[in-house]
């Protein structure tokens, strides 16, 4: 089977990440944690296979994820956790929006991420 026919396999569990809405890679891109230049070369994971990020998704449509160990949000500063939950949850919801909208990939990130990328590129 050709590499392009394999789909995007999760580097943690090895299963196919069949939907962009389950993609840790695209969630990190949308919230500004992944440079667009490395999007196509970065390893993929299911969101649930990255509990250190998934634990910050707080939505009734997403079953909570626990992250044991030093990155467990229950052990972190409350203000930081609230800020992180707001950002990651917005990113998770944004992924659902872009799938329905047909937007080009450069418009997937949250508005503040797009603005930051424009400043870095000098195109604003």
C-alpha positions, 0 to 999 in steps of 0.5 A: 500500500502506498504511504498516501493510501494509509491515511493519517495514523496515530503515533500513539495507538496506531489507528487511523485518525479518520476525521479532522475533528478527532485530530490532535495535529489540527487542533494544535494548528487551530490554537497556534501551537503548530507552525503551518510550515510543519503541518504536513510533516508533523506526526498525527495523534487522536485528541484523546491520545494526547491527554495533556492537551485533551484534558482542556477540552470542556464541552458536553459533546466531548467526554472528559480526559484525565491526564495523570502525572505532572501535567494533570490540570488538577495540579496546576494554577487555576487561572492558567487552567481556565485560560487553557480550557477556554483556548483549547475548547474554542479550538476544538469547536472551531474544528467542527465549524471549519469542516462544515464551512469549506474554508481553506486550511489557512483560515482554520486557526482562531482569529487571534492566531491568524493575526499573529501569523500575519504579524510574523510574516509581515503581511499585515 
